[in-house]
Amino acid sequence: MTRSATSGTKPGSASDSAPSRRFSAQLTAWGLNDVGFAAELVVSELVTNAIRYGGPPVSLRLLWDRRRMPICEVTDGGHTSPHLRRADLDDEGGRGLFLVAQLTDRWGTRSSRHGEAIWTEIPLGP
């Protein structure tokens, strides 16, 4: 049985940081406490990037079917795929997707005529 949770957010709203906490709580409800911190950081980074570089609507979805790792997916109305880059020491940004890649087993993007999605597979604890 696949379990899922979905949320939307509005760019610039006061609830922009709330999705990561809500999904961390959802993981806890599913008994996946071990991945809470990593999931919260991944969700925070992906939602922030969607708001900053994508366009509305921004939505967040978490899937888990007990046989696989939890999957986090963020969609937005933008049409620019994110890319992994290596930030220089004096760069103020450019480290977020690198962190996402380090905290997840796999990640990727897909485009549609309505926008883009970035997904991650969050590894379960040891």
C-alpha positions as CSV (number, residue, x, y, z in Angstrom):
1,M,0.0,0.0,0.0
2,T,1.4,3.4,-1.0
3,R,0.9,6.2,1.5
4,S,1.1,9.8,0.4
5,A,0.7,13.3,1.7
6,T,0.5,16.5,-0.4
7,S,0.7,20.2,0.4
8,G,0.8,23.5,-1.5
9,T,2.4,26.7,-0.6
10,K,2.3,30.3,-1.9
11,P,5.5,32.1,-2.6
12,G,6.3,34.8,-0.1
13,S,3.7,33.6,2.4
14,A,4.3,33.2,6.0
15,S,3.9,29.5,5.8
16,D,6.9,29.0,3.4
17,S,8.9,27.1,6.1
18,A,5.9,25.1,7.4
19,P,6.0,22.3,4.7
20,S,9.3,20.8,6.0
21,R,7.9,20.6,9.5
22,R,4.6,19.1,8.4
23,F,6.4,16.5,6.3
24,S,8.8,15.7,9.2
25,A,5.7,15.1,11.3
26,Q,4.2,12.9,8.6
27,L,7.3,10.8,8.5
28,T,7.1,10.4,12.3
29,A,3.5,9.4,12.0
30,W,4.6,6.7,9.5
31,G,7.2,5.5,12.0
32,L,10.1,6.9,9.9
33,N,11.7,9.0,12.7
34,D,15.2,8.2,11.5
35,V,14.9,10.2,8.3
36,G,13.1,13.2,9.9
37,F,16.1,15.6,10.0
38,A,17.4,14.8,6.5
39,A,13.9,14.9,5.1
40,E,13.2,18.3,6.7
41,L,16.4,19.7,5.3
42,V,15.8,18.3,1.8
43,V,12.2,19.6,1.8
44,S,13.2,23.0,3.0
45,E,15.9,23.3,0.3
46,L,13.6,22.1,-2.5
47,V,10.6,24.2,-1.6
48,T,12.9,27.3,-1.2
49,N,14.4,26.7,-4.6
50,A,10.9,26.2,-6.2
51,I,9.7,29.5,-4.7
52,R,12.9,31.4,-5.5
53,Y,13.6,30.1,-9.0
54,G,10.4,28.4,-10.2
55,G,6.9,29.9,-10.3
56,P,3.5,29.2,-8.8
57,P,1.9,26.9,-8.1
58,V,4.4,25.2,-5.8
59,S,3.4,21.8,-4.3
60,L,5.1,19.2,-2.2
61,R,4.3,15.5,-2.2
62,L,5.7,12.7,0.0
63,L,5.2,9.0,-1.0
64,W,6.1,5.8,0.8
65,D,5.1,2.2,0.1
66,R,7.0,0.3,2.8
67,R,9.1,-1.5,0.3
68,R,11.1,1.5,-0.9
69,M,12.6,4.7,0.5
70,P,10.3,7.7,1.1
71,I,10.1,9.9,-2.0
72,C,9.8,13.6,-1.7
73,E,8.7,15.5,-4.8
74,V,8.4,19.3,-5.3
75,T,6.7,20.8,-8.3
76,D,6.5,24.4,-9.5
77,G,5.4,26.3,-12.6
78,G,8.9,27.1,-13.8
79,H,10.7,25.6,-16.7
80,T,14.3,25.8,-15.7
81,S,15.7,22.5,-14.4
82,P,18.0,22.8,-11.4
83,H,21.6,21.7,-11.8
84,L,24.2,20.6,-9.3
85,R,27.1,23.0,-9.0
86,R,30.2,23.4,-6.9
87,A,30.2,26.6,-4.9
88,D,33.4,28.5,-4.3
89,L,34.4,29.3,-0.7
90,D,33.2,32.9,-1.1
91,D,29.9,32.2,-2.9
92,E,26.8,33.0,-0.9
93,G,24.7,30.3,-2.5
94,G,25.0,27.2,-4.7
95,R,25.3,24.6,-1.9
96,G,21.6,23.6,-1.5
97,L,21.3,21.0,-4.3
98,F,24.7,19.6,-3.3
99,L,23.4,19.0,0.2
100,V,20.3,17.4,-1.3
101,A,22.5,15.1,-3.4
102,Q,24.5,14.1,-0.2
103,L,21.4,13.4,1.9
104,T,19.5,11.4,-0.6
105,D,20.2,8.1,-2.5
106,R,18.9,9.4,-5.8
107,W,17.3,12.5,-7.1
108,G,16.2,13.8,-10.5
109,T,13.9,16.1,-12.4
110,R,11.2,15.9,-15.0
111,S,9.5,18.6,-17.0
112,S,6.0,19.0,-18.3
113,R,4.2,21.7,-20.1
114,H,2.9,22.9,-16.8
115,G,6.3,23.2,-15.1
116,E,8.9,21.0,-13.5
117,A,9.3,18.5,-10.7
118,I,12.3,17.5,-8.7
119,W,12.2,14.3,-6.7
120,T,14.4,12.6,-4.2
121,E,14.6,9.2,-2.5
122,I,15.4,9.6,1.1
123,P,17.4,6.7,2.6
124,L,16.0,4.9,5.6
125,G,18.1,4.7,8.7
126,P,20.6,1.9,9.3
